[in-house]
Amino acid sequence: MKKSAVAVFILAAAVVMLGCFTLVQANPPENVKDNVKAKEMAAMRQKIQALKKKRLVETLALNKELADKVFSIIDKHDSKAHELMHSMRDDIKNLKKAVDDKKDDTAKKAIIDKIAQTRTELIALKQAQIDDLKAVLSVDQQAKLILFSIDFQRTIRKIVAEKRRTLDNESKED
């Protein structure tokens, strides 16, 4: 009798543990979801960069040597811009939290000033990129680059917005 009670207890414990494990797997912690989302966004960013480079070579009729110079300049500035935009996104989240938490004006002003500084840095970085590209591209190529950049950004924003909506909808369903 005692052996069967122990067996039932072990079986019940195993069922409870399995249930807990299944529950955790069905609803992973937020940091796991955020990590998966971050990896998906990084993969999407890499695909976008590859597509951008391919189209730029075609649009600007770049040879291998010039393409290497142009992409070296673009990559240098884009990686810094990506860091700044990520930082600004975090600051905007912090500002929303500060407003929601009814923080004092000094705390909110510090975040606002940081966002403004980051925007200024982004503008200066973009201008530096334009100046560096002027040194290697003809005027016609510069004009085509500006028009390409506007069109490409518009297209990518639409695609990214749709992807984010899809990811958000999927995460709400989980």
C-alpha positions as CSV (number, residue, x, y, z in Angstrom):
1,M,0.0,0.0,0.0
2,K,2.8,2.4,0.9
3,K,4.6,1.7,-2.4
4,S,1.4,2.6,-4.4
5,A,1.0,5.8,-2.5
6,V,4.6,6.8,-3.3
7,A,4.1,5.8,-6.9
8,V,0.9,8.0,-7.1
9,F,2.8,10.9,-5.4
10,I,5.7,10.6,-7.9
11,L,3.2,10.4,-10.8
12,A,1.3,13.4,-9.6
13,A,4.5,15.4,-9.1
14,A,5.7,14.4,-12.6
15,V,2.3,15.6,-14.1
16,V,2.6,18.9,-12.2
17,M,6.2,19.4,-13.3
18,L,5.3,18.6,-16.9
19,G,2.3,21.0,-16.7
20,C,4.6,23.8,-15.3
21,F,7.1,23.1,-18.0
22,T,4.4,23.2,-20.7
23,L,3.0,26.4,-19.3
24,V,6.4,28.1,-19.3
25,Q,7.1,26.9,-22.9
26,A,3.7,28.2,-24.0
27,N,4.3,31.6,-22.4
28,P,8.0,32.2,-22.5
29,P,9.3,35.1,-20.3
30,E,9.2,38.5,-21.9
31,N,13.0,38.6,-22.2
32,V,12.9,35.5,-24.3
33,K,10.3,37.0,-26.6
34,D,12.2,40.2,-26.8
35,N,15.4,38.3,-27.7
36,V,13.6,36.4,-30.5
37,K,12.1,39.6,-31.8
38,A,15.6,41.3,-31.6
39,K,17.1,38.5,-33.6
40,E,14.4,38.6,-36.2
41,M,14.8,42.4,-36.5
42,A,18.6,42.0,-36.9
43,A,18.2,39.4,-39.6
44,M,15.7,41.7,-41.4
45,R,18.1,44.6,-41.1
46,Q,20.9,42.5,-42.7
47,K,18.6,41.5,-45.6
48,I,17.7,45.2,-46.1
49,Q,21.3,46.2,-46.1
50,A,22.1,43.5,-48.7
51,L,19.2,44.6,-50.9
52,K,20.2,48.3,-50.5
53,K,23.8,47.5,-51.7
54,K,22.6,45.5,-54.6
55,R,20.2,48.2,-55.8
56,L,22.8,50.9,-55.2
57,V,25.3,49.2,-57.5
58,E,22.6,49.0,-60.2
59,T,21.2,52.5,-59.7
60,L,24.6,54.3,-59.6
61,A,26.3,51.9,-62.1
62,L,29.2,51.3,-59.6
63,N,32.2,49.3,-60.5
64,K,33.8,47.0,-57.9
65,E,36.4,49.6,-56.7
66,L,33.9,52.5,-56.4
67,A,31.3,50.2,-54.8
68,D,33.8,49.2,-52.1
69,K,34.6,52.9,-51.4
70,V,30.9,53.9,-51.3
71,F,29.9,51.0,-49.1
72,S,32.8,51.6,-46.7
73,I,31.6,55.1,-46.2
74,I,27.9,54.1,-45.9
75,D,28.7,51.2,-43.5
76,K,30.8,53.4,-41.3
77,H,28.1,56.1,-40.9
78,D,25.1,53.6,-40.9
79,S,26.5,51.6,-38.0
80,K,26.9,54.7,-35.9
81,A,23.4,56.0,-37.0
82,H,21.9,52.6,-36.0
83,E,23.4,52.9,-32.5
84,L,22.1,56.5,-32.1
85,M,18.6,55.5,-33.3
86,H,18.5,52.6,-30.9
87,S,19.6,54.9,-28.1
88,M,16.9,57.4,-29.1
89,R,14.3,54.7,-29.1
90,D,15.3,53.8,-25.6
91,D,15.1,57.4,-24.6
92,I,11.7,57.8,-26.0
93,K,10.5,54.7,-24.0
94,N,12.1,56.3,-20.9
95,L,10.2,59.5,-21.7
96,K,6.9,57.7,-22.0
97,K,7.6,56.0,-18.7
98,A,8.5,59.3,-17.0
99,V,5.3,60.8,-18.3
100,D,3.2,57.8,-17.2
101,D,4.9,57.7,-13.8
102,K,4.3,61.5,-13.5
103,K,8.0,62.2,-12.9
104,D,9.1,65.8,-12.2
105,D,9.9,68.2,-15.0
106,T,13.6,68.0,-14.3
107,A,13.7,64.3,-15.1
108,K,11.6,64.7,-18.2
109,K,13.7,67.7,-19.4
110,A,16.9,65.6,-19.1
111,I,15.4,62.9,-21.3
112,I,14.1,65.5,-23.8
113,D,17.5,67.2,-24.0
114,K,19.1,63.8,-24.6
115,I,16.7,63.0,-27.4
116,A,17.4,66.5,-29.0
117,Q,21.1,65.9,-28.7
118,T,20.8,62.5,-30.4
119,R,18.8,64.0,-33.2
120,T,21.5,66.7,-33.7
121,E,24.2,64.0,-33.8
122,L,22.1,62.0,-36.4
123,I,21.8,65.1,-38.6
124,A,25.6,65.8,-38.3
125,L,26.4,62.2,-39.1
126,K,24.2,62.2,-42.2
127,Q,25.9,65.4,-43.4
128,A,29.3,63.9,-42.8
129,Q,28.2,60.8,-44.9
130,I,27.0,63.1,-47.7
131,D,30.3,65.0,-47.6
132,D,32.3,61.8,-47.7
133,L,30.3,60.5,-50.6
134,K,30.7,63.7,-52.6
135,A,34.4,63.0,-52.7
136,V,33.9,59.7,-54.6
137,L,30.7,60.1,-56.6
138,S,29.9,62.3,-59.6
139,V,27.2,64.9,-59.4
140,D,24.9,62.7,-61.4
141,Q,25.6,59.7,-59.0
142,Q,25.0,62.0,-56.0
143,A,21.6,63.0,-57.4
144,K,20.7,59.4,-58.1
145,L,21.8,58.5,-54.6
146,I,19.6,61.1,-53.0
147,L,16.5,60.0,-55.1
148,F,17.3,56.3,-54.5
149,S,17.7,56.9,-50.7
150,I,14.3,58.7,-50.4
151,D,12.5,56.0,-52.4
152,F,14.3,53.1,-50.7
153,Q,13.6,54.5,-47.2
154,R,9.9,54.9,-48.0
155,T,9.6,51.4,-49.3
156,I,11.5,49.9,-46.4
157,R,9.4,51.8,-43.9
158,K,6.3,50.3,-45.3
159,I,7.8,46.8,-45.3
160,V,9.1,47.1,-41.7
161,A,5.8,48.5,-40.5
162,E,4.0,45.6,-42.0
163,K,6.5,43.1,-40.5
164,R,6.1,44.8,-37.0
165,R,2.4,44.6,-37.3
166,T,2.6,40.9,-38.1
167,L,5.1,40.2,-35.2
168,D,2.9,42.2,-32.8
169,N,-0.2,40.3,-33.9
170,E,1.6,37.0,-33.6
171,S,2.8,37.9,-30.1
172,K,-0.8,38.9,-29.1
173,E,-2.1,35.5,-30.2
174,D,0.5,33.7,-28.1
